[in-house]
Amino acid sequence: MQEEIRTLLAGAFSDADVDLTLDGNRALIEIVSSHFDDMSRVQRQQAVYAVIADYIADGRLHAVTIKATSPKA
C-alpha cells in the first residue's frame, strides 16, 4: 500500500518529493511540490486528502498527518 500511495501522490503532484511513512493504518505524509506555491496550509492538505480519499473512506488509512510545503518556503 505504501508504494501505491506514493505513486498516486507523485502522479497528482508531478514534481513532488514524497516521503511517506505507514504504521498500520496511520500515515505520515511529507510532500514538497511547486503545486502548493500559492496555496494556504489548509488548501495544501485538502489537495493531498483528495488524492488519498478512497484509502480513508474504506478504512485502509485512519489517521493521516500531512506536511505539505512548497519549495519556495
N, C-alpha and C positions, 0 to 999 in steps of 0.2 A: 504494500500500500504506500510505503514511503516514496518509492520511485514513481508511482502513479501520480501522486500529488505533486511531487517536484516537477514532473513532466507537464502537468496541467498548468502549474504556475508559470513555468518557463515559456509555455506556449501562449499564455494570456498576456504576459509582460515580456516581450521579445528580448529586451536587453537586460533582463533581470539576473541578479546574483542572488540565488536562493539557498538559504540554509534552513533545513527542516529537521527537527528532532521529534520523534514519536516515542511515547511511553504509554503503551496500551492504546487507549482511545483519547489520549491527551496529545496535543501538538503544540510545538513552539515553532513559529514561522518567522524567520528574519529574511526580509526581502528588500533589495535595493534596486530601484528602477527609475529611469527618467520619466516613465509613465506617471509617476507621482509628483512631478515637478511643481505643478500649480494646484495641488490638492491639499485640503486640510487633513489632519490626522484621522478624523472620522471618515472622510471620503476615501482615504487610502485603505483603511480597514474594511470599509464596505466593499471596495473593489476586490480585495482578497477574499472576503467572505463569499462574494458572488461566485467566485471560481470553485470554491470548495463546498458550496451549499448542499450538494447531494450527499456528501460524506457526513455532514452534520445532520441532515434530515433523516437519514436512515440509521443513525447512531454509530457509524464507524468512527466518527470523531465526536467527542463530547465536550471537552474543554480545549479551547483554542486560544493561544496567546499570539498576537501578531505585532511585529515591529516592522512597519513598512516605511522606508525612507527613500529620499531622492539622493542621487549622487551630489546634488548641489548643497545638501545640508551639511 
